[in-house]
Amino acid sequence: MKKYIYIIALISTSLVLNSCGSEDKKVVAGNSPAIPVKVAKVQLNANNSFLSVSGKIQATNSADLSTRMMGYVKKVHVNVGDKVKKGQLLVSLNNADLQAKKAQIDAGITKAETAFKNAEKNYNRFKNLFESNSVTQKEMDDMTANYQMAKAGLESAKQMKNEINAQFAYSNITAPFNGVITSKNVENGDMANPGMPLLSMETPKEFEVMAMVPETEISQIKTGTSVNVLVKSIDKTIKGKVTEVSTSAKNTGGQYLVKVDLEKTDANILSGMFTTVQFPVSRNVKSAMVLIPTDAIVKNGQLSGVYTVSQSNTALLRWLRLGRTYGDKVEVLSGLSASESYIISAEGKLFNGAKISIQ
């Protein structure tokens, strides 16, 4: 009997200790510091006076330089950032085999010229003899044929020289226009293959924007239309003019390509910068949109979400369905409604249920 009482007492003591341990853990979790966050409220964008689409800046005049022959790179004469002039030598390929072939062709031209001169003399002599009836028609015809063959042989040799000279041009890569070297893909001693880009260059200070316009508004975009182009990275708005409007979206995912030439400016813009192009046309889709900053979006594989604020001031991850991107903002198709608060930045790592402190 005493043994059973002792066991019951041990079990009771263990339960009491476990209960106290659980309470301690709850207190620790409840006392964890709150993460300072900044929040914003969802606002509906009802401004339909402008169509805003994303775009990308590129140089008006650019080129990827390659060769049509295979050979080792003998010397690269420029580096990235170098300014070059039209016709300047940029890359030299090893052309020892071309030099040997050129020597053979030069020897062939000398031989063909000698044969042609000899045939020409014989032709002129036989022509005079034929006029005085000293040679037969058959002999004259044979001499004329020899003369024509020698003449054709000399012309063929000269054309072979033109061909080898063209190949020499492919072994010495020169600048097609005045510009700046933007990339270098080979070094001395590398093997160059036909069609492989060796260097890239572009004309500085002359830029255009390639923008994608949805099918609902493309009919309103006309060549010559003046537009505003916002370059987010430098916070500058630059004037531009539409120069090309694509009439097919076959290879562009259902959106139409529009090219905009930028006015010359002192702003420090570079190729590859992303922009927002504002066209002065009304949007056909009149329903208000929910837009939130792309920086607030949380990615998890194929899912996109945003942290919202719960009634108990904790972070709550909400999964969203997103639409088109407008500059630095993205359209929310579902998952958020007007006047809801969402977290735009945090001074710590957020997770579901994390205690937060709104700044």
Steps between C-alpha positions, in 0.01 A plus 500: 500500500783737589662410165192616303476822701869570422447448125193729499698768680782479240251534215333801661836669554598437136174648374546810715857550372393451137218749549739756641740440209220562248406822670861618486518429127181696435634794691825496302313488167267775609788721606691474170580848365270643235646557153477867393317526167365763265155452355288652226134477412371359175383776269300471181660653192216659305717725279426399142635811327832329424597158379816397686704202383842362583793544263874453471765739373738395223745681274358625170804369315666183630684203353633158600821448302592151380699333223421257217822303540647270765834590650694591811471852635838661442428823686207691646584867460225651723341462842150557634426873523747603227378756248567392142467658158354356183755273326722463808659153540341319794594130474770322297471128421788272403498502117814301415299261279348796315846645443613172342190484281549861395857424391371211287234721341755774426718242326198376305419856388856548374477176306158592359621846395797349312275249323252773410766731355640217288154399381415862420812540285427178309138604454594838353757343270259235371233766457727691257592178319135404471415835345767435233365146447827347627331271759187292487176563686569194718838633611348840576219343703751295704709809575189700600399220740847496660483877543156486665612219733810695609289809561251299710785341696640842590155626608448189715834552674411864575163398648677249725713787625186701578366202695815463709502875569144471632612220732780723625229750600342232721835437670530868594186615681450877475246740651193548274425842656620743767406369842598342831595137571239355737614136530802284414445126465848384386858534614833453324546135402130405506346313208254710301219315322273628221206696641637511855474854646849634564420856605191714550485875447244777491466869428500699828238758595251372241232282658158354432247312710335172408157486667229234499141624459194278568256423220223706661690827440732433206251643248533842670880516470610694191842572350622848595315510835693683774535305826658533845757240601571459872842348574449369853868430584596868460154646574492698175221556246617533140299597193472254214321440173346181359690392187374145442182311587492124441193355334551145626528341844580153367842478665451740792255318724184682397641849549610740227847646467524881487831682443551845652794728415626698800597864475865580563556574867778550752340240728727204573295233326648169388392206285299241692328740741131433559245772440132584521363647179191722533291527184246789488211268418208387712493145629220288359479305826322749727481291817715622788814299571666394824872581468769424758881544483691205356745528794221391737439173313617176668596213266481130581553294186213579265300671775493874568369660815521793737509532880189662643422617855267287714268636770748387768789690333674196356626439147265294284619376159232542234539326160407712198417469133697764312444670165709738290793703630487879480846640564587420864146380581305187420127447456324279759215306339390325818609456861485862618217748521481876542604654836682185617845556652808314377864508608736678264823459703622341822807532721525124541394171342124462483308175533141400555393602852805721567423782743540836330520862605365751248729800459 
